[in-house]
């Protein structure tokens, strides 16, 4: 629960521009960049963020008066993975300005996203994060998200997490096994070159 009564969590109001959203996402991830934790989304422009979220998606904001201090997007996607089939929600553009950290804002954004996803008829939420972003991985694990897969991005590996809103249908040992197999496969198939980015290993 947010311990500052001035801060409101809501869907992005019209008066908040997409460039405002870009500025918050970029600034909030400054410490990650300093640590060498690279993510592509903070570099996207406001219009690119809007396009990524899509017309069926939602963007939630944390507002301190007329100042945007946090963001989280919910995109509706369709696909088939071992852990889901059909429509699912994808969470992205999660950011809270460093001076507002520790006030319960991120947790409140997640709660609103999950409530909205349920209202949209979605039963599973996913998201991906740089494998070295230990803080975010810990937070989402505490929120009931399971590690379900690996992704080889342009210049880093992401860990994919999933949360079943109606209860997890798989035993924990099976989820862990599928995650480790995914990690082994991707780490064997690709390597990250500091100059070239993601490189497919020649013997695969």
C-alpha positions as CSV (number, residue, x, y, z in Angstrom):
1,X,0.0,0.0,0.0
2,X,1.3,3.5,-0.9
3,X,2.3,5.5,2.1
4,X,1.9,8.9,0.4
5,X,-1.7,10.1,0.0
6,X,-0.7,12.5,-2.8
7,X,0.3,9.6,-5.2
8,X,-2.5,8.3,-7.4
9,X,-2.3,5.1,-9.4
10,X,-4.5,5.2,-12.5
11,X,-4.6,4.6,-16.3
12,X,-2.6,7.2,-18.2
13,X,-4.7,10.4,-18.4
14,X,-4.9,12.2,-21.8
15,X,-2.9,15.2,-20.5
16,X,0.1,13.0,-19.9
17,X,2.1,12.8,-23.1
18,X,3.9,9.7,-24.4
19,X,7.2,11.7,-24.2
20,X,6.5,12.2,-20.5
21,X,6.3,8.4,-20.2
22,X,9.6,8.0,-22.1
23,X,11.3,10.5,-19.8
24,X,10.2,8.6,-16.7
25,X,11.2,5.2,-18.0
26,X,14.6,6.5,-19.2
27,X,15.4,8.3,-15.9
28,X,14.2,5.4,-13.7
29,X,16.6,3.0,-15.4
30,X,19.6,5.2,-15.0
31,X,21.1,3.1,-12.2
32,X,20.7,0.0,-14.2
33,X,22.7,1.5,-17.1
34,X,25.4,2.6,-14.7
35,X,25.6,-1.1,-13.5
36,X,25.8,-2.3,-17.1
37,X,22.3,-3.8,-17.0
38,X,21.1,-3.1,-20.5
39,X,17.4,-3.0,-21.5
40,X,16.2,-1.8,-24.9
41,X,12.8,-0.4,-23.8
42,X,14.0,2.7,-21.9
43,X,15.6,4.0,-25.1
44,X,12.4,3.9,-27.1
45,X,10.7,7.2,-27.9
46,X,7.2,8.1,-26.6
47,X,5.6,7.1,-29.9
48,X,7.6,3.9,-30.0
49,X,6.4,3.0,-26.5
50,X,2.8,3.7,-27.6
51,X,3.2,1.4,-30.6
52,X,4.7,-1.4,-28.5
53,X,1.8,-1.3,-26.0
54,X,-0.7,-1.6,-28.9
55,X,-4.3,-0.4,-29.2
56,X,-5.6,-3.2,-26.9
57,X,-3.0,-2.5,-24.2
58,X,-3.1,-0.3,-21.1
59,X,-0.6,2.1,-19.6
60,X,-0.8,2.7,-15.9
61,X,0.8,5.7,-14.2
62,X,1.7,6.8,-10.7
63,X,1.1,10.5,-10.3
64,X,2.3,12.9,-7.7
65,X,0.1,15.8,-8.5
66,X,0.8,16.5,-12.2
67,X,4.2,14.7,-12.1
68,X,4.5,11.2,-13.5
69,X,6.6,9.2,-11.1
70,X,6.0,5.6,-12.2
71,X,4.7,3.6,-15.1
72,X,3.7,0.0,-16.0
73,X,2.1,-1.2,-19.3
74,X,-0.1,-4.2,-20.0
75,X,-0.1,-5.5,-23.5
76,X,-2.5,-8.1,-24.8
77,X,-0.7,-10.8,-26.9
78,X,-1.6,-14.1,-28.5
79,X,0.7,-17.0,-28.8
80,X,1.5,-20.6,-27.8
81,X,4.2,-21.4,-25.3
82,X,4.6,-24.4,-23.0
83,X,3.2,-22.3,-20.2
84,X,0.2,-20.7,-22.0
85,X,-1.8,-20.9,-25.2
86,X,-4.0,-18.2,-26.7
87,X,-4.4,-14.7,-25.2
88,X,-2.1,-13.6,-22.4
89,X,-0.9,-10.3,-20.8
90,X,2.6,-9.0,-21.1
91,X,3.9,-6.4,-18.6
92,X,6.5,-4.0,-19.7
93,X,7.8,-0.4,-19.3
94,X,7.8,-0.8,-15.5
95,X,9.5,2.1,-13.9
96,X,9.5,4.2,-10.7
97,X,11.7,7.2,-10.2
98,X,14.5,6.5,-7.7
99,X,13.4,9.3,-5.3
100,X,10.0,7.5,-5.0
101,X,11.4,4.0,-4.5
102,X,10.2,2.2,-1.4
103,X,6.8,3.8,-1.2
104,X,4.8,0.9,-2.5
105,X,4.3,2.4,-5.9
106,X,5.5,-0.5,-8.0
107,X,3.5,-3.0,-6.1
108,X,0.4,-0.9,-6.5
109,X,1.0,-0.6,-10.3
110,X,1.2,-4.4,-10.4
111,X,-2.0,-4.8,-8.5
112,X,-3.9,-2.5,-10.9
113,X,-2.4,-4.3,-13.9
114,X,-3.5,-7.7,-12.5
115,X,-7.0,-6.5,-11.8
116,X,-7.3,-5.0,-15.2
117,X,-6.0,-8.2,-16.9
118,X,-8.7,-10.2,-15.1
119,X,-11.4,-7.7,-16.3
120,X,-10.0,-8.2,-19.8
121,X,-10.5,-12.0,-19.5
122,X,-6.8,-12.8,-19.3
123,X,-5.7,-15.6,-17.0
124,X,-1.9,-15.3,-17.3
125,X,0.6,-12.5,-17.1
126,X,4.2,-12.6,-18.4
127,X,7.2,-10.3,-18.4
128,X,10.9,-10.5,-19.2
129,X,13.8,-8.8,-17.5
130,X,17.6,-8.7,-18.0
131,X,19.0,-11.7,-16.1
132,X,21.3,-9.4,-14.1
133,X,18.5,-7.2,-12.7
134,X,18.4,-9.1,-9.4
135,X,16.2,-6.6,-7.6
136,X,13.3,-6.8,-10.2
137,X,13.6,-10.5,-10.4
138,X,13.3,-10.8,-6.6
139,X,10.3,-8.4,-6.5
140,X,8.3,-10.3,-9.2
141,X,9.1,-13.7,-7.5
142,X,7.7,-12.3,-4.3
143,X,4.6,-11.3,-6.2
144,X,3.9,-14.9,-7.3
145,X,5.7,-15.0,-10.7
146,X,7.5,-18.1,-11.8
147,X,10.7,-18.2,-13.9
148,X,9.5,-20.0,-17.1
149,X,12.0,-19.3,-19.8
150,X,15.0,-17.6,-21.2
151,X,15.3,-15.1,-24.1
152,X,18.4,-14.2,-26.2
153,X,18.1,-10.5,-26.8
154,X,20.4,-8.3,-28.9
155,X,22.9,-7.6,-26.2
156,X,21.8,-9.7,-23.2
157,X,19.7,-12.6,-21.9
158,X,16.3,-12.0,-20.4
159,X,14.5,-14.2,-17.9
160,X,10.8,-14.7,-18.7
161,X,8.4,-14.9,-15.8
162,X,4.7,-15.9,-15.7
163,X,1.9,-15.6,-13.1
164,X,-1.4,-17.6,-13.4
165,X,-4.2,-15.4,-12.1
166,X,-6.4,-18.4,-11.4
167,X,-3.8,-20.5,-9.7
168,X,-0.7,-22.2,-11.1
169,X,-1.6,-25.4,-13.1
170,X,1.9,-26.9,-13.0
171,X,3.9,-28.4,-10.1
172,X,6.9,-26.3,-9.1
173,X,9.4,-29.0,-10.1
174,X,8.1,-29.1,-13.7
175,X,8.3,-25.3,-14.0
176,X,11.9,-25.3,-12.7
177,X,12.8,-28.1,-15.1
178,X,11.4,-26.3,-18.2
179,X,13.1,-23.1,-17.1
180,X,16.5,-24.8,-16.7
181,X,16.1,-26.5,-20.1
182,X,15.3,-23.2,-21.7
183,X,18.3,-21.6,-20.2
184,X,20.6,-24.4,-21.2
185,X,19.3,-24.4,-24.8
186,X,19.7,-20.6,-25.2
187,X,23.1,-20.3,-23.5
188,X,24.4,-23.1,-25.7
189,X,22.9,-21.8,-28.9
190,X,23.8,-18.1,-28.5
191,X,26.5,-16.0,-27.0
192,X,26.7,-12.3,-26.3
193,X,29.6,-10.5,-28.0
194,X,30.3,-7.0,-26.6
195,X,30.8,-5.7,-30.2
196,X,28.5,-7.8,-32.3
197,X,25.7,-8.4,-29.8
198,X,23.8,-11.7,-30.0
199,X,25.8,-14.2,-32.0
200,X,24.6,-17.7,-33.0
201,X,27.3,-20.2,-32.2
202,X,28.6,-21.7,-35.4
203,X,28.4,-25.3,-34.3
204,X,24.6,-25.2,-33.6
